[in-house]
Amino acid sequence: MFESQAVPSLEDLARVEVRLEELQFELSLTQEARMRLEQEIRRLEQRLAARGAECAALRSRLAERERYVAAIHTSPAWRAIEAIRDLLGRRWSS
């Protein structure tokens, strides 16, 4: 028992070839879009890292200034000035 195999017509082959070309074009567009997105991701990651470094530097500066203000507020001179201002009814800190 032999099964007859249908031989594809030239029309069928032409349709398959056109579809293959369409798919190849879509693939190239998709690959280009993926490359652009990967580049954008890398660029955003770099920006995020830079902002993280800036944030850490600002936190460090803030902590340094808070220590400086705390040192001023605990100094004997500040306490004396606060006592005088309290007598005059004008206090700076709570």
C-alpha positions as CSV (number, residue, x, y, z in Angstrom):
1,M,0.0,0.0,0.0
2,F,1.6,3.2,-1.2
3,E,0.3,6.6,-0.1
4,S,0.4,9.2,-2.7
5,Q,2.3,12.2,-1.7
6,A,1.0,15.5,-2.9
7,V,3.5,17.5,-4.7
8,P,3.2,21.2,-3.7
9,S,2.3,23.5,-6.5
10,L,4.4,26.5,-7.5
11,E,1.6,28.7,-6.0
12,D,2.0,26.9,-2.6
13,L,5.7,27.2,-2.7
14,A,5.4,30.9,-3.6
15,R,3.0,31.5,-0.7
16,V,5.4,29.7,1.7
17,E,8.3,31.8,0.4
18,V,6.4,35.0,0.9
19,R,5.4,34.0,4.4
20,L,9.0,33.0,5.2
21,E,10.2,36.5,4.0
22,E,7.5,38.1,6.2
23,L,8.6,36.2,9.2
24,Q,12.2,37.0,8.6
25,F,11.4,40.7,8.4
26,E,9.3,40.5,11.6
27,L,12.2,38.7,13.3
28,S,14.7,41.4,12.2
29,L,12.3,44.1,13.5
30,T,11.9,42.3,16.8
31,Q,15.7,41.8,17.2
32,E,16.3,45.5,16.5
33,A,13.7,46.5,19.1
34,R,15.2,44.1,21.6
35,M,18.6,45.6,21.1
36,R,17.2,49.1,21.6
37,L,15.4,48.0,24.8
38,E,18.5,46.3,26.1
39,Q,20.5,49.5,25.5
40,E,17.8,51.6,27.2
41,I,17.9,49.2,30.2
42,R,21.7,49.6,30.5
43,R,21.4,53.4,30.3
44,L,18.7,53.4,33.0
45,E,20.7,51.1,35.2
46,Q,23.7,53.5,34.9
47,R,21.5,56.4,35.8
48,L,20.0,54.6,38.7
49,A,23.5,53.7,40.0
50,A,24.6,57.4,39.6
51,R,21.5,58.5,41.5
52,G,22.2,56.0,44.2
53,A,25.7,57.3,44.6
54,E,24.4,60.9,44.8
55,C,21.9,59.8,47.4
56,A,24.6,58.1,49.5
57,A,26.7,61.3,49.3
58,L,23.8,63.5,50.4
59,R,23.0,61.2,53.3
60,S,26.6,61.4,54.4
61,R,26.6,65.2,54.2
62,L,23.3,65.4,56.1
63,A,24.6,63.1,58.8
64,E,27.7,65.2,59.1
65,R,25.7,68.4,59.4
66,E,23.3,66.8,62.0
67,R,26.4,65.9,64.1
68,Y,27.7,69.4,63.8
69,V,24.3,71.0,64.8
70,A,24.1,68.5,67.7
71,A,27.6,69.5,68.9
72,I,26.6,73.2,68.8
73,H,23.4,72.6,70.7
74,T,25.2,70.7,73.5
75,S,28.0,73.2,73.8
76,P,28.2,75.3,77.0
77,A,28.1,78.5,74.9
78,W,24.9,77.5,73.3
79,R,23.3,76.7,76.6
80,A,24.4,80.1,78.0
81,I,22.9,81.9,75.0
82,E,19.7,79.8,75.3
83,A,19.4,80.7,79.0
84,I,19.8,84.4,78.2
85,R,17.2,84.2,75.3
86,D,14.9,82.2,77.6
87,L,15.0,85.1,80.1
88,L,14.1,87.5,77.3
89,G,11.3,85.1,76.1
90,R,13.0,84.3,72.8
91,R,14.1,80.6,72.6
92,W,15.6,79.1,69.5
93,S,15.2,75.4,70.2
94,S,12.6,73.5,72.0
